[in-house]
Amino acid sequence: MPFTKPPPPPPKPTFGEPSTPEDFNDKFKVKETTKYMNPCALEEKQSMKCLDENNYDKRKCDYFFMQYKECKKKWLENRRALRRSGQL
């Protein structure tokens, strides 16, 4: 039986700007040490809502999880840039 090449993966969707509020970094600087602040709260809620609606079948919610990961990645890149420039 000859081997066949698997089909290529679907293209990664493009996302808009993350939902991080403009003043999030200012609030983050003055927060209490033990307080958790999520800059991607909207994306997190959307992915959890999708899981609830689809009986926790993560494959059906891939789009929302990719959107959440992209938001966190952009936020972390922004934090690193601010830290390098001495603003944090």
PDB file with SEQRES, HELIX, SHEET and CRYST1 records, atoms N, CA, C and O in Angstrom:
SEQRES   1 A   88  MET PRO PHE THR LYS PRO PRO PRO PRO PRO PRO LYS PRO          
SEQRES   2 A   88  THR PHE GLY GLU PRO SER THR PRO GLU ASP PHE ASN ASP          
SEQRES   3 A   88  LYS PHE LYS VAL LYS GLU THR THR LYS TYR MET ASN PRO          
SEQRES   4 A   88  CYS ALA LEU GLU GLU LYS GLN SER MET LYS CYS LEU ASP          
SEQRES   5 A   88  GLU ASN ASN TYR ASP LYS ARG LYS CYS ASP TYR PHE PHE          
SEQRES   6 A   88  MET GLN TYR LYS GLU CYS LYS LYS LYS TRP LEU GLU ASN          
SEQRES   7 A   88  ARG ARG ALA LEU ARG ARG SER GLY GLN LEU                      
HELIX    1 AA1 PHE A   24  VAL A   30  1                                   7    
HELIX    2 AA2 ALA A   41  GLU A   53  1                                  13    
HELIX    3 AA3 LYS A   58  CYS A   61  5                                   4    
HELIX    4 AA4 ASP A   62  ARG A   84  1                                  23    
CRYST1    1.000    1.000    1.000  90.00  90.00  90.00 P 1           1          
ATOM      1  N   MET A   1       0.840  -1.173   0.000  1.00  0.00           N  
ATOM      2  CA  MET A   1       0.000   0.000   0.000  1.00  0.00           C  
ATOM      3  C   MET A   1       0.891   1.245   0.000  1.00  0.00           C  
ATOM      4  O   MET A   1       1.683   1.426   0.925  1.00  0.00           O  
ATOM      5  N   PRO A   2       0.782   2.089  -0.997  1.00  0.00           N  
ATOM      6  CA  PRO A   2       1.639   3.276  -1.056  1.00  0.00           C  
ATOM      7  C   PRO A   2       1.192   4.318  -0.023  1.00  0.00           C  
ATOM      8  O   PRO A   2       0.010   4.460   0.291  1.00  0.00           O  
ATOM      9  N   PHE A   3       2.173   5.022   0.476  1.00  0.00           N  
ATOM     10  CA  PHE A   3       1.868   6.087   1.431  1.00  0.00           C  
ATOM     11  C   PHE A   3       1.383   7.312   0.679  1.00  0.00           C  
ATOM     12  O   PHE A   3       1.891   7.649  -0.390  1.00  0.00           O  
ATOM     13  N   THR A   4       0.405   7.959   1.250  1.00  0.00           N  
ATOM     14  CA  THR A   4      -0.095   9.193   0.659  1.00  0.00           C  
ATOM     15  C   THR A   4       0.231  10.353   1.585  1.00  0.00           C  
ATOM     16  O   THR A   4       0.238  10.217   2.808  1.00  0.00           O  
ATOM     17  N   LYS A   5       0.489  11.458   0.992  1.00  0.00           N  
ATOM     18  CA  LYS A   5       0.826  12.647   1.768  1.00  0.00           C  
ATOM     19  C   LYS A   5      -0.457  13.215   2.389  1.00  0.00           C  
ATOM     20  O   LYS A   5      -1.462  13.363   1.694  1.00  0.00           O  
ATOM     21  N   PRO A   6      -0.433  13.534   3.694  1.00  0.00           N  
ATOM     22  CA  PRO A   6      -1.643  14.093   4.298  1.00  0.00           C  
ATOM     23  C   PRO A   6      -1.928  15.487   3.752  1.00  0.00           C  
ATOM     24  O   PRO A   6      -1.020  16.181   3.295  1.00  0.00           O  
ATOM     25  N   PRO A   7      -3.181  15.888   3.803  1.00  0.00           N  
ATOM     26  CA  PRO A   7      -3.506  17.227   3.304  1.00  0.00           C  
ATOM     27  C   PRO A   7      -2.874  18.296   4.188  1.00  0.00           C  
ATOM     28  O   PRO A   7      -2.643  18.057   5.374  1.00  0.00           O  
ATOM     29  N   PRO A   8      -2.593  19.458   3.634  1.00  0.00           N  
ATOM     30  CA  PRO A   8      -1.988  20.523   4.448  1.00  0.00           C  
ATOM     31  C   PRO A   8      -2.991  21.014   5.488  1.00  0.00           C  
ATOM     32  O   PRO A   8      -4.199  20.926   5.272  1.00  0.00           O  
ATOM     33  N   PRO A   9      -2.501  21.529   6.609  1.00  0.00           N  
ATOM     34  CA  PRO A   9      -3.427  22.041   7.623  1.00  0.00           C  
ATOM     35  C   PRO A   9      -4.133  23.294   7.115  1.00  0.00           C  
ATOM     36  O   PRO A   9      -3.619  23.996   6.244  1.00  0.00           O  
ATOM     37  N   PRO A  10      -5.298  23.566   7.657  1.00  0.00           N  
ATOM     38  CA  PRO A  10      -6.002  24.770   7.210  1.00  0.00           C  
ATOM     39  C   PRO A  10      -5.219  26.015   7.607  1.00  0.00           C  
ATOM     40  O   PRO A  10      -4.462  25.981   8.577  1.00  0.00           O  
ATOM     41  N   PRO A  11      -5.387  27.101   6.882  1.00  0.00           N  
ATOM     42  CA  PRO A  11      -4.649  28.327   7.217  1.00  0.00           C  
ATOM     43  C   PRO A  11      -5.092  28.874   8.574  1.00  0.00           C  
ATOM     44  O   PRO A  11      -6.250  28.734   8.967  1.00  0.00           O  
ATOM     45  N   LYS A  12      -4.158  29.491   9.273  1.00  0.00           N  
ATOM     46  CA  LYS A  12      -4.450  30.068  10.579  1.00  0.00           C  
ATOM     47  C   LYS A  12      -5.315  31.317  10.384  1.00  0.00           C  
ATOM     48  O   LYS A  12      -4.996  32.170   9.556  1.00  0.00           O  
ATOM     49  N   PRO A  13      -6.408  31.423  11.145  1.00  0.00           N  
ATOM     50  CA  PRO A  13      -7.246  32.615  10.969  1.00  0.00           C  
ATOM     51  C   PRO A  13      -6.538  33.867  11.463  1.00  0.00           C  
ATOM     52  O   PRO A  13      -5.634  33.801  12.296  1.00  0.00           O  
ATOM     53  N   THR A  14      -6.959  34.994  10.941  1.00  0.00           N  
ATOM     54  CA  THR A  14      -6.394  36.262  11.407  1.00  0.00           C  
ATOM     55  C   THR A  14      -7.352  36.861  12.427  1.00  0.00           C  
ATOM     56  O   THR A  14      -8.571  36.732  12.308  1.00  0.00           O  
ATOM     57  N   PHE A  15      -6.786  37.511  13.421  1.00  0.00           N  
ATOM     58  CA  PHE A  15      -7.581  38.082  14.489  1.00  0.00           C  
ATOM     59  C   PHE A  15      -7.377  39.583  14.535  1.00  0.00           C  
ATOM     60  O   PHE A  15      -6.350  40.095  14.088  1.00  0.00           O  
ATOM     61  N   GLY A  16      -8.348  40.274  15.071  1.00  0.00           N  
ATOM     62  CA  GLY A  16      -8.231  41.709  15.269  1.00  0.00           C  
ATOM     63  C   GLY A  16      -7.376  41.987  16.494  1.00  0.00           C  
ATOM     64  O   GLY A  16      -6.723  41.091  17.029  1.00  0.00           O  
ATOM     65  N   GLU A  17      -7.389  43.222  16.925  1.00  0.00           N  
ATOM     66  CA  GLU A  17      -6.621  43.607  18.105  1.00  0.00           C  
ATOM     67  C   GLU A  17      -7.213  42.936  19.338  1.00  0.00           C  
ATOM     68  O   GLU A  17      -8.426  42.739  19.413  1.00  0.00           O  
ATOM     69  N   PRO A  18      -6.365  42.581  20.313  1.00  0.00           N  
ATOM     70  CA  PRO A  18      -6.886  41.969  21.541  1.00  0.00           C  
ATOM     71  C   PRO A  18      -7.765  42.950  22.321  1.00  0.00           C  
ATOM     72  O   PRO A  18      -7.736  44.158  22.086  1.00  0.00           O  
ATOM     73  N   SER A  19      -8.536  42.406  23.245  1.00  0.00           N  
ATOM     74  CA  SER A  19      -9.492  43.228  23.991  1.00  0.00           C  
ATOM     75  C   SER A  19      -8.874  43.894  25.214  1.00  0.00           C  
ATOM     76  O   SER A  19      -9.607  44.402  26.063  1.00  0.00           O  
ATOM     77  N   THR A  20      -7.562  43.906  25.326  1.00  0.00           N  
ATOM     78  CA  THR A  20      -6.900  44.506  26.478  1.00  0.00           C  
ATOM     79  C   THR A  20      -7.257  45.992  26.580  1.00  0.00           C  
ATOM     80  O   THR A  20      -7.073  46.738  25.619  1.00  0.00           O  
ATOM     81  N   PRO A  21      -7.769  46.428  27.749  1.00  0.00           N  
ATOM     82  CA  PRO A  21      -8.107  47.851  27.908  1.00  0.00           C  
ATOM     83  C   PRO A  21      -6.868  48.732  27.798  1.00  0.00           C  
ATOM     84  O   PRO A  21      -5.760  48.301  28.120  1.00  0.00           O  
ATOM     85  N   GLU A  22      -7.056  49.950  27.350  1.00  0.00           N  
ATOM     86  CA  GLU A  22      -5.940  50.882  27.149  1.00  0.00           C  
ATOM     87  C   GLU A  22      -5.186  51.168  28.447  1.00  0.00           C  
ATOM     88  O   GLU A  22      -3.961  51.296  28.437  1.00  0.00           O  
ATOM     89  N   ASP A  23      -5.905  51.268  29.556  1.00  0.00           N  
ATOM     90  CA  ASP A  23      -5.262  51.613  30.827  1.00  0.00           C  
ATOM     91  C   ASP A  23      -4.841  50.393  31.640  1.00  0.00           C  
ATOM     92  O   ASP A  23      -4.573  50.511  32.835  1.00  0.00           O  
ATOM     93  N   PHE A  24      -4.779  49.229  31.006  1.00  0.00           N  
ATOM     94  CA  PHE A  24      -4.470  48.000  31.747  1.00  0.00           C  
ATOM     95  C   PHE A  24      -3.078  48.053  32.377  1.00  0.00           C  
ATOM     96  O   PHE A  24      -2.920  47.652  33.530  1.00  0.00           O  
ATOM     97  N   ASN A  25      -2.072  48.534  31.658  1.00  0.00           N  
ATOM     98  CA  ASN A  25      -0.716  48.564  32.217  1.00  0.00           C  
ATOM     99  C   ASN A  25      -0.634  49.475  33.435  1.00  0.00           C  
ATOM    100  O   ASN A  25       0.089  49.169  34.383  1.00  0.00           O  
ATOM    101  N   ASP A  26      -1.360  50.585  33.428  1.00  0.00           N  
ATOM    102  CA  ASP A  26      -1.369  51.468  34.591  1.00  0.00           C  
ATOM    103  C   ASP A  26      -1.995  50.773  35.794  1.00  0.00           C  
ATOM    104  O   ASP A  26      -1.488  50.876  36.912  1.00  0.00           O  
ATOM    105  N   LYS A  27      -3.096  50.065  35.563  1.00  0.00           N  
ATOM    106  CA  LYS A  27      -3.743  49.330  36.647  1.00  0.00           C  
ATOM    107  C   LYS A  27      -2.847  48.178  37.119  1.00  0.00           C  
ATOM    108  O   LYS A  27      -2.805  47.859  38.307  1.00  0.00           O  
ATOM    109  N   PHE A  28      -2.138  47.564  36.176  1.00  0.00           N  
ATOM    110  CA  PHE A  28      -1.277  46.431  36.523  1.00  0.00           C  
ATOM    111  C   PHE A  28      -0.133  46.881  37.434  1.00  0.00           C  
ATOM    112  O   PHE A  28       0.276  46.143  38.330  1.00  0.00           O  
ATOM    113  N   LYS A  29       0.381  48.089  37.204  1.00  0.00           N  
ATOM    114  CA  LYS A  29       1.492  48.595  38.010  1.00  0.00           C  
ATOM    115  C   LYS A  29       1.097  48.795  39.470  1.00  0.00           C  
ATOM    116  O   LYS A  29       1.920  48.585  40.361  1.00  0.00           O  
ATOM    117  N   VAL A  30      -0.130  49.193  39.728  1.00  0.00           N  
ATOM    118  CA  VAL A  30      -0.542  49.507  41.093  1.00  0.00           C  
ATOM    119  C   VAL A  30      -1.372  48.416  41.759  1.00  0.00           C  
ATOM    120  O   VAL A  30      -1.879  48.622  42.861  1.00  0.00           O  
ATOM    121  N   LYS A  31      -1.520  47.278  41.127  1.00  0.00           N  
ATOM    122  CA  LYS A  31      -2.327  46.215  41.710  1.00  0.00           C  
ATOM    123  C   LYS A  31      -1.618  45.588  42.906  1.00  0.00           C  
ATOM    124  O   LYS A  31      -0.399  45.692  43.044  1.00  0.00           O  
ATOM    125  N   GLU A  32      -2.393  44.940  43.762  1.00  0.00           N  
ATOM    126  CA  GLU A  32      -1.818  44.206  44.875  1.00  0.00           C  
ATOM    127  C   GLU A  32      -1.044  43.010  44.336  1.00  0.00           C  
ATOM    128  O   GLU A  32      -1.359  42.503  43.259  1.00  0.00           O  
ATOM    129  N   THR A  33      -0.040  42.556  45.069  1.00  0.00           N  
ATOM    130  CA  THR A  33       0.809  41.472  44.605  1.00  0.00           C  
ATOM    131  C   THR A  33       0.019  40.199  44.341  1.00  0.00           C  
ATOM    132  O   THR A  33       0.299  39.493  43.373  1.00  0.00           O  
ATOM    133  N   THR A  34      -0.951  39.897  45.175  1.00  0.00           N  
ATOM    134  CA  THR A  34      -1.672  38.631  45.043  1.00  0.00           C  
ATOM    135  C   THR A  34      -2.878  38.709  44.113  1.00  0.00           C  
ATOM    136  O   THR A  34      -3.521  37.689  43.863  1.00  0.00           O  
ATOM    137  N   LYS A  35      -3.197  39.882  43.600  1.00  0.00           N  
ATOM    138  CA  LYS A  35      -4.373  40.019  42.744  1.00  0.00           C  
ATOM    139  C   LYS A  35      -4.059  39.576  41.317  1.00  0.00           C  
ATOM    140  O   LYS A  35      -3.069  40.008  40.725  1.00  0.00           O  
ATOM    141  N   TYR A  36      -4.910  38.711  40.775  1.00  0.00           N  
ATOM    142  CA  TYR A  36      -4.740  38.229  39.398  1.00  0.00           C  
ATOM    143  C   TYR A  36      -5.501  39.147  38.452  1.00  0.00           C  
ATOM    144  O   TYR A  36      -6.685  39.419  38.651  1.00  0.00           O  
ATOM    145  N   MET A  37      -4.815  39.618  37.430  1.00  0.00           N  
ATOM    146  CA  MET A  37      -5.457  40.456  36.415  1.00  0.00           C  
ATOM    147  C   MET A  37      -5.223  39.818  35.045  1.00  0.00           C  
ATOM    148  O   MET A  37      -4.088  39.525  34.668  1.00  0.00           O  
ATOM    149  N   ASN A  38      -6.287  39.614  34.326  1.00  0.00           N  
ATOM    150  CA  ASN A  38      -6.198  38.981  33.020  1.00  0.00           C  
ATOM    151  C   ASN A  38      -6.484  40.011  31.929  1.00  0.00           C  
ATOM    152  O   ASN A  38      -7.604  40.517  31.843  1.00  0.00           O  
ATOM    153  N   PRO A  39      -5.495  40.331  31.095  1.00  0.00           N  
ATOM    154  CA  PRO A  39      -5.723  41.306  30.034  1.00  0.00           C  
ATOM    155  C   PRO A  39      -6.589  40.753  28.905  1.00  0.00           C  
ATOM    156  O   PRO A  39      -7.085  41.512  28.072  1.00  0.00           O  
ATOM    157  N   CYS A  40      -6.768  39.464  28.877  1.00  0.00           N  
ATOM    158  CA  CYS A  40      -7.542  38.828  27.805  1.00  0.00           C  
ATOM    159  C   CYS A  40      -8.804  38.180  28.377  1.00  0.00           C  
ATOM    160  O   CYS A  40      -9.176  37.075  27.980  1.00  0.00           O  
ATOM    161  N   ALA A  41      -9.451  38.865  29.299  1.00  0.00           N  
ATOM    162  CA  ALA A  41     -10.619  38.301  29.978  1.00  0.00           C  
ATOM    163  C   ALA A  41     -11.754  37.994  29.003  1.00  0.00           C  
ATOM    164  O   ALA A  41     -12.430  36.974  29.140  1.00  0.00           O  
ATOM    165  N   LEU A  42     -11.963  38.861  28.031  1.00  0.00           N  
ATOM    166  CA  LEU A  42     -13.045  38.642  27.073  1.00  0.00           C  
ATOM    167  C   LEU A  42     -12.803  37.359  26.269  1.00  0.00           C  
ATOM    168  O   LEU A  42     -13.711  36.543  26.109  1.00  0.00           O  
ATOM    169  N   GLU A  43     -11.588  37.190  25.769  1.00  0.00           N  
ATOM    170  CA  GLU A  43     -11.268  35.979  24.996  1.00  0.00           C  
ATOM    171  C   GLU A  43     -11.372  34.725  25.870  1.00  0.00           C  
ATOM    172  O   GLU A  43     -11.806  33.672  25.404  1.00  0.00           O  
ATOM    173  N   GLU A  44     -10.978  34.846  27.119  1.00  0.00           N  
ATOM    174  CA  GLU A  44     -11.077  33.707  28.038  1.00  0.00           C  
ATOM    175  C   GLU A  44     -12.538  33.319  28.245  1.00  0.00           C  
ATOM    176  O   GLU A  44     -12.882  32.138  28.206  1.00  0.00           O  
ATOM    177  N   LYS A  45     -13.392  34.310  28.463  1.00  0.00           N  
ATOM    178  CA  LYS A  45     -14.817  34.031  28.670  1.00  0.00           C  
ATOM    179  C   LYS A  45     -15.441  33.404  27.433  1.00  0.00           C  
ATOM    180  O   LYS A  45     -16.262  32.493  27.539  1.00  0.00           O  
ATOM    181  N   GLN A  46     -15.050  33.895  26.253  1.00  0.00           N  
ATOM    182  CA  GLN A  46     -15.601  33.333  25.020  1.00  0.00           C  
ATOM    183  C   GLN A  46     -15.207  31.870  24.852  1.00  0.00           C  
ATOM    184  O   GLN A  46     -16.030  31.049  24.448  1.00  0.00           O  
ATOM    185  N   SER A  47     -13.955  31.539  25.158  1.00  0.00           N  
ATOM    186  CA  SER A  47     -13.519  30.154  24.992  1.00  0.00           C  
ATOM    187  C   SER A  47     -14.207  29.242  26.012  1.00  0.00           C  
ATOM    188  O   SER A  47     -14.570  28.111  25.686  1.00  0.00           O  
ATOM    189  N   MET A  48     -14.387  29.726  27.241  1.00  0.00           N  
ATOM    190  CA  MET A  48     -15.069  28.904  28.244  1.00  0.00           C  
ATOM    191  C   MET A  48     -16.550  28.743  27.919  1.00  0.00           C  
ATOM    192  O   MET A  48     -17.127  27.680  28.150  1.00  0.00           O  
ATOM    193  N   LYS A  49     -17.162  29.790  27.388  1.00  0.00           N  
ATOM    194  CA  LYS A  49     -18.568  29.701  26.989  1.00  0.00           C  
ATOM    195  C   LYS A  49     -18.736  28.694  25.859  1.00  0.00           C  
ATOM    196  O   LYS A  49     -19.695  27.922  25.839  1.00  0.00           O  
ATOM    197  N   CYS A  50     -17.797  28.708  24.923  1.00  0.00           N  
ATOM    198  CA  CYS A  50     -17.845  27.754  23.814  1.00  0.00           C  
ATOM    199  C   CYS A  50     -17.736  26.323  24.340  1.00  0.00           C  
ATOM    200  O   CYS A  50     -18.454  25.433  23.882  1.00  0.00           O  
ATOM    201  N   LEU A  51     -16.846  26.106  25.293  1.00  0.00           N  
ATOM    202  CA  LEU A  51     -16.723  24.767  25.886  1.00  0.00           C  
ATOM    203  C   LEU A  51     -18.030  24.346  26.546  1.00  0.00           C  
ATOM    204  O   LEU A  51     -18.479  23.213  26.373  1.00  0.00           O  
ATOM    205  N   ASP A  52     -18.635  25.247  27.296  1.00  0.00           N  
ATOM    206  CA  ASP A  52     -19.908  24.930  27.955  1.00  0.00           C  
ATOM    207  C   ASP A  52     -20.976  24.552  26.941  1.00  0.00           C  
ATOM    208  O   ASP A  52     -21.731  23.601  27.145  1.00  0.00           O  
ATOM    209  N   GLU A  53     -21.034  25.297  25.856  1.00  0.00           N  
ATOM    210  CA  GLU A  53     -22.073  25.058  24.849  1.00  0.00           C  
ATOM    211  C   GLU A  53     -21.828  23.795  24.033  1.00  0.00           C  
ATOM    212  O   GLU A  53     -22.766  23.246  23.456  1.00  0.00           O  
ATOM    213  N   ASN A  54     -20.582  23.325  23.976  1.00  0.00           N  
ATOM    214  CA  ASN A  54     -20.245  22.155  23.150  1.00  0.00           C  
ATOM    215  C   ASN A  54     -19.817  20.949  23.968  1.00  0.00           C  
ATOM    216  O   ASN A  54     -19.044  20.119  23.489  1.00  0.00           O  
ATOM    217  N   ASN A  55     -20.308  20.842  25.189  1.00  0.00           N  
ATOM    218  CA  ASN A  55     -20.027  19.694  26.052  1.00  0.00           C  
ATOM    219  C   ASN A  55     -18.536  19.437  26.207  1.00  0.00           C  
ATOM    220  O   ASN A  55     -18.090  18.290  26.226  1.00  0.00           O  
ATOM    221  N   TYR A  56     -17.781  20.508  26.316  1.00  0.00           N  
ATOM    222  CA  TYR A  56     -16.331  20.464  26.557  1.00  0.00           C  
ATOM    223  C   TYR A  56     -15.559  19.715  25.477  1.00  0.00           C  
ATOM    224  O   TYR A  56     -14.539  19.086  25.756  1.00  0.00           O  
ATOM    225  N   ASP A  57     -16.047  19.786  24.257  1.00  0.00           N  
ATOM    226  CA  ASP A  57     -15.316  19.256  23.109  1.00  0.00           C  
ATOM    227  C   ASP A  57     -14.419  20.382  22.577  1.00  0.00           C  
ATOM    228  O   ASP A  57     -14.881  21.261  21.849  1.00  0.00           O  
ATOM    229  N   LYS A  58     -13.148  20.344  22.947  1.00  0.00           N  
ATOM    230  CA  LYS A  58     -12.234  21.443  22.637  1.00  0.00           C  
ATOM    231  C   LYS A  58     -12.035  21.629  21.130  1.00  0.00           C  
ATOM    232  O   LYS A  58     -11.761  22.742  20.681  1.00  0.00           O  
ATOM    233  N   ARG A  59     -12.168  20.571  20.355  1.00  0.00           N  
ATOM    234  CA  ARG A  59     -11.982  20.687  18.905  1.00  0.00           C  
ATOM    235  C   ARG A  59     -12.973  21.660  18.287  1.00  0.00           C  
ATOM    236  O   ARG A  59     -12.657  22.322  17.298  1.00  0.00           O  
ATOM    237  N   LYS A  60     -14.166  21.754  18.858  1.00  0.00           N  
ATOM    238  CA  LYS A  60     -15.172  22.664  18.323  1.00  0.00           C  
ATOM    239  C   LYS A  60     -14.889  24.115  18.699  1.00  0.00           C  
ATOM    240  O   LYS A  60     -15.506  25.030  18.155  1.00  0.00           O  
ATOM    241  N   CYS A  61     -13.963  24.326  19.622  1.00  0.00           N  
ATOM    242  CA  CYS A  61     -13.678  25.679  20.113  1.00  0.00           C  
ATOM    243  C   CYS A  61     -12.265  26.128  19.764  1.00  0.00           C  
ATOM    244  O   CYS A  61     -11.745  27.056  20.384  1.00  0.00           O  
ATOM    245  N   ASP A  62     -11.642  25.493  18.794  1.00  0.00           N  
ATOM    246  CA  ASP A  62     -10.265  25.831  18.436  1.00  0.00           C  
ATOM    247  C   ASP A  62     -10.094  27.311  18.114  1.00  0.00           C  
ATOM    248  O   ASP A  62      -9.099  27.923  18.503  1.00  0.00           O  
ATOM    249  N   TYR A  63     -11.054  27.883  17.409  1.00  0.00           N  
ATOM    250  CA  TYR A  63     -10.951  29.289  17.019  1.00  0.00           C  
ATOM    251  C   TYR A  63     -10.823  30.183  18.258  1.00  0.00           C  
ATOM    252  O   TYR A  63      -9.983  31.083  18.294  1.00  0.00           O  
ATOM    253  N   PHE A  64     -11.653  29.934  19.265  1.00  0.00           N  
ATOM    254  CA  PHE A  64     -11.636  30.766  20.464  1.00  0.00           C  
ATOM    255  C   PHE A  64     -10.338  30.584  21.254  1.00  0.00           C  
ATOM    256  O   PHE A  64      -9.811  31.544  21.815  1.00  0.00           O  
ATOM    257  N   PHE A  65      -9.831  29.363  21.297  1.00  0.00           N  
ATOM    258  CA  PHE A  65      -8.575  29.132  22.017  1.00  0.00           C  
ATOM    259  C   PHE A  65      -7.389  29.754  21.284  1.00  0.00           C  
ATOM    260  O   PHE A  65      -6.464  30.265  21.916  1.00  0.00           O  
ATOM    261  N   MET A  66      -7.415  29.711  19.961  1.00  0.00           N  
ATOM    262  CA  MET A  66      -6.348  30.371  19.202  1.00  0.00           C  
ATOM    263  C   MET A  66      -6.404  31.883  19.413  1.00  0.00           C  
ATOM    264  O   MET A  66      -5.368  32.539  19.521  1.00  0.00           O  
ATOM    265  N   GLN A  67      -7.610  32.428  19.472  1.00  0.00           N  
ATOM    266  CA  GLN A  67      -7.779  33.856  19.702  1.00  0.00           C  
ATOM    267  C   GLN A  67      -7.238  34.228  21.085  1.00  0.00           C  
ATOM    268  O   GLN A  67      -6.582  35.259  21.236  1.00  0.00           O  
ATOM    269  N   TYR A  68      -7.506  33.402  22.083  1.00  0.00           N  
ATOM    270  CA  TYR A  68      -7.008  33.657  23.444  1.00  0.00           C  
ATOM    271  C   TYR A  68      -5.477  33.591  23.477  1.00  0.00           C  
ATOM    272  O   TYR A  68      -4.827  34.439  24.088  1.00  0.00           O  
ATOM    273  N   LYS A  69      -4.913  32.587  22.822  1.00  0.00           N  
ATOM    274  CA  LYS A  69      -3.451  32.449  22.799  1.00  0.00           C  
ATOM    275  C   LYS A  69      -2.795  33.641  22.106  1.00  0.00           C  
ATOM    276  O   LYS A  69      -1.762  34.136  22.558  1.00  0.00           O  
ATOM    277  N   GLU A  70      -3.395  34.100  21.008  1.00  0.00           N  
ATOM    278  CA  GLU A  70      -2.848  35.263  20.300  1.00  0.00           C  
ATOM    279  C   GLU A  70      -2.906  36.515  21.171  1.00  0.00           C  
ATOM    280  O   GLU A  70      -1.972  37.316  21.177  1.00  0.00           O  
ATOM    281  N   CYS A  71      -3.992  36.678  21.897  1.00  0.00           N  
ATOM    282  CA  CYS A  71      -4.130  37.832  22.775  1.00  0.00           C  
ATOM    283  C   CYS A  71      -3.050  37.798  23.855  1.00  0.00           C  
ATOM    284  O   CYS A  71      -2.395  38.808  24.111  1.00  0.00           O  
ATOM    285  N   LYS A  72      -2.863  36.648  24.483  1.00  0.00           N  
ATOM    286  CA  LYS A  72      -1.847  36.532  25.539  1.00  0.00           C  
ATOM    287  C   LYS A  72      -0.447  36.759  24.964  1.00  0.00           C  
ATOM    288  O   LYS A  72       0.397  37.391  25.601  1.00  0.00           O  
ATOM    289  N   LYS A  73      -0.205  36.239  23.753  1.00  0.00           N  
ATOM    290  CA  LYS A  73       1.103  36.401  23.141  1.00  0.00           C  
ATOM    291  C   LYS A  73       1.388  37.876  22.867  1.00  0.00           C  
ATOM    292  O   LYS A  73       2.481  38.364  23.154  1.00  0.00           O  
ATOM    293  N   LYS A  74       0.397  38.591  22.307  1.00  0.00           N  
ATOM    294  CA  LYS A  74       0.585  40.020  22.031  1.00  0.00           C  
ATOM    295  C   LYS A  74       0.784  40.801  23.321  1.00  0.00           C  
ATOM    296  O   LYS A  74       1.605  41.716  23.371  1.00  0.00           O  
ATOM    297  N   TRP A  75       0.045  40.451  24.357  1.00  0.00           N  
ATOM    298  CA  TRP A  75       0.179  41.163  25.620  1.00  0.00           C  
ATOM    299  C   TRP A  75       1.558  40.933  26.230  1.00  0.00           C  
ATOM    300  O   TRP A  75       2.182  41.871  26.726  1.00  0.00           O  
ATOM    301  N   LEU A  76       2.039  39.684  26.195  1.00  0.00           N  
ATOM    302  CA  LEU A  76       3.362  39.392  26.739  1.00  0.00           C  
ATOM    303  C   LEU A  76       4.462  40.091  25.951  1.00  0.00           C  
ATOM    304  O   LEU A  76       5.434  40.571  26.532  1.00  0.00           O  
ATOM    305  N   GLU A  77       4.313  40.150  24.627  1.00  0.00           N  
ATOM    306  CA  GLU A  77       5.295  40.882  23.810  1.00  0.00           C  
ATOM    307  C   GLU A  77       5.307  42.356  24.189  1.00  0.00           C  
ATOM    308  O   GLU A  77       6.369  42.971  24.277  1.00  0.00           O  
ATOM    309  N   ASN A  78       4.128  42.921  24.411  1.00  0.00           N  
ATOM    310  CA  ASN A  78       4.019  44.320  24.816  1.00  0.00           C  
ATOM    311  C   ASN A  78       4.681  44.528  26.182  1.00  0.00           C  
ATOM    312  O   ASN A  78       5.405  45.505  26.375  1.00  0.00           O  
ATOM    313  N   ARG A  79       4.438  43.626  27.117  1.00  0.00           N  
ATOM    314  CA  ARG A  79       5.042  43.725  28.450  1.00  0.00           C  
ATOM    315  C   ARG A  79       6.568  43.646  28.364  1.00  0.00           C  
ATOM    316  O   ARG A  79       7.269  44.399  29.040  1.00  0.00           O  
ATOM    317  N   ARG A  80       7.078  42.736  27.536  1.00  0.00           N  
ATOM    318  CA  ARG A  80       8.535  42.615  27.384  1.00  0.00           C  
ATOM    319  C   ARG A  80       9.133  43.903  26.825  1.00  0.00           C  
ATOM    320  O   ARG A  80      10.179  44.362  27.282  1.00  0.00           O  
ATOM    321  N   ALA A  81       8.450  44.483  25.823  1.00  0.00           N  
ATOM    322  CA  ALA A  81       8.944  45.733  25.227  1.00  0.00           C  
ATOM    323  C   ALA A  81       8.950  46.854  26.261  1.00  0.00           C  
ATOM    324  O   ALA A  81       9.906  47.626  26.326  1.00  0.00           O  
ATOM    325  N   LEU A  82       7.905  46.953  27.061  1.00  0.00           N  
ATOM    326  CA  LEU A  82       7.853  47.977  28.092  1.00  0.00           C  
ATOM    327  C   LEU A  82       8.940  47.759  29.161  1.00  0.00           C  
ATOM    328  O   LEU A  82       9.545  48.710  29.654  1.00  0.00           O  
ATOM    329  N   ARG A  83       9.164  46.504  29.499  1.00  0.00           N  
ATOM    330  CA  ARG A  83      10.194  46.186  30.496  1.00  0.00           C  
ATOM    331  C   ARG A  83      11.578  46.543  29.963  1.00  0.00           C  
ATOM    332  O   ARG A  83      12.404  47.087  30.695  1.00  0.00           O  
ATOM    333  N   ARG A  84      11.834  46.238  28.687  1.00  0.00           N  
ATOM    334  CA  ARG A  84      13.143  46.574  28.080  1.00  0.00           C  
ATOM    335  C   ARG A  84      13.377  48.068  28.039  1.00  0.00           C  
ATOM    336  O   ARG A  84      14.497  48.541  28.230  1.00  0.00           O  
ATOM    337  N   SER A  85      12.292  48.818  27.784  1.00  0.00           N  
ATOM    338  CA  SER A  85      12.455  50.265  27.692  1.00  0.00           C  
ATOM    339  C   SER A  85      12.453  50.945  29.059  1.00  0.00           C  
ATOM    340  O   SER A  85      12.622  52.161  29.145  1.00  0.00           O  
ATOM    341  N   GLY A  86      12.266  50.177  30.119  1.00  0.00           N  
ATOM    342  CA  GLY A  86      12.319  50.723  31.473  1.00  0.00           C  
ATOM    343  C   GLY A  86      11.027  51.356  31.940  1.00  0.00           C  
ATOM    344  O   GLY A  86      11.015  52.055  32.953  1.00  0.00           O  
ATOM    345  N   GLN A  87       9.953  51.132  31.235  1.00  0.00           N  
ATOM    346  CA  GLN A  87       8.680  51.710  31.635  1.00  0.00           C  
ATOM    347  C   GLN A  87       7.955  50.880  32.678  1.00  0.00           C  
ATOM    348  O   GLN A  87       6.991  51.349  33.283  1.00  0.00           O  
ATOM    349  N   LEU A  88       8.412  49.639  32.896  1.00  0.00           N  
ATOM    350  CA  LEU A  88       7.803  48.781  33.937  1.00  0.00           C  
ATOM    351  C   LEU A  88       8.818  48.401  34.963  1.00  0.00           C  
ATOM    352  O   LEU A  88       8.498  47.686  35.913  1.00  0.00           O  
TER     353      LEU A  88                                                      
END                                                                             
